[in-house]
């Protein structure tokens, strides 16, 4: 069954298949925004069988409530769609203008050891309002495990939410992450203590949802929603701190803590960073280094040690 309802549905489906074949598709951002654009076309252009400039412009025009970066995220899939259709002579529309990206000033929350201790203690002590209610019991079992998995592996919240049971090997401790950002499949190896916790969770949750599809179910055949993660994290975090933090920042914490430990590991800096980059699901170590460089003071020292001698040869110190 198609996800699209407008008369352009067939073209949209071909575009999605092409992007997935090229391993350049993301259901979270690309997929959602293409569905919203399709609904826009169905509502405002119900009789159009070909993508027109008016359809593109009416959707891609920056809204008063949007920042440049929000607009870019919303329309970027349409830019790719127009290019795809142009190359096949299926549209005369031009690609929309893309706003200039704004420099991000947001700095993720840095968790202290005490904050993490209190947070996980709060998750462990969650008391259901109705202890016999299946959904309340689900929350009680899930909270301590789900957020510890994010903390100990650096997984994206979406990856953990949509994690299928068949992709978790509790014998080897290896997780095969398929549904991820950028359509890049990768593997994560859990710590032994996390494997034991996941196995215990699997045993209890299976009694609630026999033969479930997803490791963290929201019913037998469903997975946790983004809203569920946001609400539950906010509830737990609000009991121990008044500062702002999000579940996704557990991934930042994982990356920063591991980068700070890259020295004296017995491996070269590049090899260590490569392993970390692969576990985070990044396409290259450049993304890992560039993204977390400003958040990791120790990384600056590492890079200075690795490059200083060569830099000094190229640009010798000026003597006065």
C-alpha positions as CSV (number, residue, x, y, z in Angstrom):
1,X,0.0,0.0,0.0
2,X,1.3,3.4,-1.0
3,X,2.3,6.1,1.6
4,X,1.2,8.8,-0.8
5,X,-2.3,10.0,-1.8
6,X,-1.7,12.6,-4.5
7,X,-1.7,12.0,-8.3
8,X,2.1,12.1,-8.1
9,X,2.3,9.1,-5.8
10,X,3.9,6.8,-8.5
11,X,6.7,9.4,-9.1
12,X,7.3,9.7,-5.4
13,X,7.6,6.0,-5.0
14,X,10.1,5.7,-7.8
15,X,12.1,8.5,-6.3
16,X,12.2,6.8,-2.9
17,X,13.2,3.4,-4.4
18,X,16.0,5.2,-6.3
19,X,17.3,7.0,-3.2
20,X,17.2,3.8,-1.2
21,X,19.1,1.9,-3.9
22,X,21.7,4.7,-3.7
23,X,21.8,4.3,0.1
24,X,20.8,8.0,0.4
25,X,17.5,7.8,2.2
26,X,16.3,8.6,5.7
27,X,12.8,7.7,6.8
28,X,12.9,10.0,9.7
29,X,13.6,13.3,7.9
30,X,13.3,12.6,4.2
31,X,10.4,10.2,4.5
32,X,8.3,12.3,6.8
33,X,8.8,15.5,4.9
34,X,7.9,13.8,1.5
35,X,4.7,12.5,3.0
36,X,3.8,16.0,4.2
37,X,4.6,17.4,0.8
38,X,2.3,14.7,-0.8
39,X,-0.5,15.7,1.6
40,X,0.1,19.4,0.6
41,X,-0.2,18.4,-3.1
42,X,-3.3,16.3,-2.5
43,X,-5.0,19.2,-0.7
44,X,-4.1,22.1,-2.9
45,X,-3.4,20.5,-6.3
46,X,-5.7,17.5,-6.4
47,X,-5.8,17.4,-10.2
48,X,-2.1,17.8,-11.0
49,X,-0.4,14.8,-12.4
50,X,2.9,16.6,-13.0
51,X,5.1,18.5,-10.5
52,X,4.8,22.2,-11.2
53,X,6.8,25.3,-10.1
54,X,3.8,26.5,-8.2
55,X,3.6,23.3,-6.2
56,X,7.3,23.5,-5.4
57,X,7.3,27.1,-4.4
58,X,4.1,27.0,-2.4
59,X,5.7,24.3,-0.2
60,X,9.4,25.4,-0.1
61,X,8.8,29.0,0.7
62,X,10.3,29.8,4.1
63,X,7.7,30.2,6.7
64,X,7.6,33.1,9.2
65,X,7.9,30.6,12.1
66,X,10.9,28.8,10.6
67,X,14.6,29.4,11.1
68,X,16.9,28.9,8.1
69,X,18.0,25.5,9.3
70,X,14.5,24.3,10.0
71,X,13.5,25.3,6.5
72,X,16.5,23.5,5.0
73,X,15.5,20.3,6.8
74,X,11.9,20.5,5.6
75,X,12.6,21.2,1.9
76,X,15.8,19.4,1.2
77,X,14.0,16.2,0.1
78,X,12.0,18.3,-2.4
79,X,15.3,19.7,-3.8
80,X,16.4,16.1,-4.4
81,X,13.0,15.1,-5.8
82,X,13.0,18.0,-8.4
83,X,16.5,17.0,-9.5
84,X,15.4,13.4,-9.9
85,X,12.3,14.3,-12.0
86,X,14.3,16.9,-14.1
87,X,16.8,14.2,-15.1
88,X,14.0,12.0,-16.4
89,X,12.1,14.9,-18.1
90,X,9.1,14.5,-15.8
91,X,9.0,18.1,-14.6
92,X,9.8,21.6,-15.8
93,X,10.0,22.9,-12.3
94,X,13.3,24.4,-11.0
95,X,14.9,23.5,-7.8
96,X,13.9,25.8,-4.9
97,X,16.3,28.3,-3.4
98,X,17.9,26.9,-0.2
99,X,18.3,29.4,2.7
100,X,21.8,30.0,4.0
101,X,22.6,27.6,6.8
102,X,22.9,29.3,10.2
103,X,25.7,28.5,12.6
104,X,24.4,26.3,15.4
105,X,25.1,27.8,18.9
106,X,23.4,25.0,20.8
107,X,25.7,23.1,23.2
108,X,24.5,19.7,24.4
109,X,24.2,19.2,28.2
110,X,27.3,17.7,29.8
111,X,26.2,15.0,32.2
112,X,28.1,14.7,35.5
113,X,28.6,11.3,37.1
114,X,26.3,12.3,39.9
115,X,23.6,13.3,37.5
116,X,23.8,10.0,35.7
117,X,23.8,8.1,38.9
118,X,20.6,9.9,40.1
119,X,18.9,9.6,36.7
120,X,19.3,5.9,36.4
121,X,18.4,5.4,40.0
122,X,15.2,7.3,39.3
123,X,14.5,5.0,36.3
124,X,15.1,1.9,38.4
125,X,12.7,3.1,41.1
126,X,9.8,3.9,38.8
127,X,6.5,2.9,40.4
128,X,3.6,2.2,38.1
129,X,0.3,3.9,39.0
130,X,-1.4,0.6,38.2
131,X,1.1,-2.2,38.8
132,X,-1.0,-4.8,37.0
133,X,-1.6,-2.7,33.9
134,X,0.3,-4.1,31.0
135,X,1.4,-0.7,29.6
136,X,2.5,0.5,33.1
137,X,4.5,-2.7,33.6
138,X,6.0,-2.1,30.1
139,X,7.2,1.3,31.2
140,X,8.7,0.0,34.4
141,X,10.7,-2.7,32.6
142,X,11.8,-0.5,29.7
143,X,13.0,2.7,31.4
144,X,16.1,1.4,33.1
145,X,17.2,-0.6,30.0
146,X,16.3,1.7,27.1
147,X,18.2,4.8,28.5
148,X,21.1,2.7,29.7
149,X,21.4,1.3,26.1
150,X,21.6,4.9,24.8
151,X,24.2,5.8,27.4
152,X,26.4,2.7,27.0
153,X,26.4,2.4,23.2
154,X,25.8,5.9,21.8
155,X,22.9,4.7,19.7
156,X,20.5,7.3,18.2
157,X,17.1,7.3,19.9
158,X,15.5,6.3,16.6
159,X,17.8,3.4,16.2
160,X,16.9,2.1,19.7
161,X,13.2,2.8,19.3
162,X,13.0,0.9,16.0
163,X,15.4,-1.9,17.0
164,X,13.9,-5.3,16.0
165,X,14.3,-8.2,18.3
166,X,15.9,-10.3,15.5
167,X,18.7,-7.8,15.2
168,X,19.8,-8.2,18.8
169,X,22.2,-11.1,19.4
170,X,22.2,-11.7,23.2
171,X,24.8,-14.5,22.8
172,X,27.4,-12.4,21.1
173,X,26.3,-9.0,22.4
174,X,26.2,-7.6,18.9
175,X,23.4,-5.3,17.7
176,X,22.8,-4.9,13.9
177,X,21.4,-1.4,13.4
178,X,19.5,-1.3,10.1
179,X,17.0,1.6,10.5
180,X,19.3,4.5,10.9
181,X,20.2,8.0,9.8
182,X,21.6,8.2,6.2
183,X,20.6,4.5,5.5
184,X,24.0,3.3,6.8
185,X,23.8,-0.1,8.4
186,X,26.3,-0.7,11.2
187,X,27.0,-2.8,14.2
188,X,27.3,-2.0,17.9
189,X,28.9,-4.3,20.5
190,X,27.4,-4.1,24.0
191,X,29.3,-4.3,27.3
192,X,28.8,-7.6,29.1
193,X,26.8,-5.8,31.8
194,X,24.5,-4.4,29.2
195,X,24.1,-7.8,27.5
196,X,23.0,-9.2,30.9
197,X,20.5,-6.4,31.4
198,X,19.1,-6.8,27.9
199,X,18.7,-10.5,28.4
200,X,16.8,-10.0,31.7
201,X,14.6,-7.4,30.0
202,X,13.9,-9.7,27.1
203,X,12.8,-12.5,29.4
204,X,10.3,-10.3,31.3
205,X,8.9,-8.3,28.3
206,X,8.4,-11.5,26.3
207,X,5.8,-12.5,28.9
208,X,3.9,-9.4,28.2
209,X,4.2,-9.5,24.4
210,X,4.9,-13.1,23.2
211,X,6.7,-13.2,19.8
212,X,7.0,-9.5,19.6
213,X,8.7,-7.9,16.6
214,X,10.5,-5.0,18.3
215,X,12.9,-5.2,21.1
216,X,11.3,-2.3,23.0
217,X,7.6,-2.8,22.1
218,X,4.7,-0.4,22.3
219,X,2.4,-3.4,21.8
220,X,3.1,-6.7,20.1
221,X,3.8,-5.2,16.6
222,X,4.7,-1.6,17.4
223,X,7.7,0.3,18.6
224,X,8.1,3.2,21.0
225,X,7.3,6.6,19.6
226,X,9.6,9.7,19.6
227,X,7.1,11.3,21.9
228,X,7.3,8.4,24.4
229,X,11.1,8.8,24.6
230,X,10.8,12.6,25.1
231,X,8.0,12.4,27.7
232,X,9.6,9.6,29.8
233,X,13.1,11.1,29.7
234,X,11.6,14.5,30.8
235,X,9.7,12.9,33.7
236,X,12.8,11.1,35.0
237,X,15.2,13.9,34.4
238,X,12.8,16.5,36.0
239,X,13.0,14.6,39.3
240,X,16.7,15.0,39.7
241,X,17.6,18.3,37.9
242,X,16.1,21.7,36.8
243,X,18.6,22.0,33.9
244,X,17.6,21.2,30.3
245,X,18.7,17.9,28.8
246,X,17.4,15.4,26.2
247,X,17.7,11.7,25.7
248,X,19.7,12.3,22.5
249,X,22.4,13.9,24.6
250,X,23.3,10.6,26.1
251,X,24.7,9.9,22.6
252,X,26.8,13.0,22.8
253,X,28.0,12.0,26.2
254,X,29.1,8.6,24.9
255,X,31.0,10.1,22.0
256,X,32.8,12.8,24.2
257,X,33.7,10.3,26.9
258,X,35.2,7.9,24.4
259,X,37.1,10.7,22.5
260,X,38.6,11.8,25.9
261,X,39.9,8.3,26.3
262,X,41.5,7.9,22.9
263,X,45.0,8.5,24.2
264,X,47.1,5.6,25.6
265,X,44.8,2.9,24.3
266,X,47.6,0.9,22.6
267,X,46.2,1.9,19.1
268,X,46.9,4.8,16.9
269,X,44.7,7.9,17.3
270,X,43.3,7.4,13.8
271,X,42.4,3.7,14.4
272,X,40.8,4.5,17.7
273,X,38.7,7.3,16.1
274,X,37.8,5.0,13.2
275,X,36.4,2.4,15.6
276,X,34.4,5.0,17.5
277,X,33.1,6.6,14.2
278,X,31.9,3.2,13.0
279,X,30.1,2.4,16.3
280,X,28.3,5.8,16.1
281,X,27.2,5.0,12.5
282,X,29.1,7.9,10.9
283,X,30.1,7.6,7.3
284,X,33.7,8.9,8.0
285,X,35.9,9.9,10.9
286,X,35.8,13.4,9.6
287,X,32.2,13.7,10.7
288,X,33.0,12.4,14.1
289,X,36.0,14.7,14.6
290,X,34.4,17.8,13.2
291,X,31.1,17.4,15.0
292,X,32.5,16.7,18.5
293,X,35.7,18.8,18.2
294,X,34.2,21.9,19.8
295,X,32.5,19.8,22.5
296,X,35.6,17.9,23.6
297,X,38.5,19.9,25.1
298,X,40.8,16.9,25.3
299,X,40.4,16.2,21.6
300,X,42.0,19.6,20.9
301,X,45.1,18.6,22.8
302,X,45.2,15.3,21.0
303,X,45.1,16.9,17.6
304,X,47.7,19.5,18.6
305,X,50.1,16.6,19.7
306,X,49.4,14.8,16.4
307,X,50.0,17.7,14.1
308,X,52.1,20.3,15.9
309,X,55.5,19.2,14.7
310,X,54.5,19.1,11.1
311,X,52.7,22.5,11.4
312,X,55.8,24.1,13.0
313,X,58.0,22.9,10.1
314,X,55.6,24.5,7.6
315,X,55.1,27.7,9.6
316,X,58.1,28.3,11.9
317,X,57.8,30.6,14.8
318,X,58.9,34.1,14.1
319,X,61.8,35.4,16.2
320,X,61.8,39.0,17.3
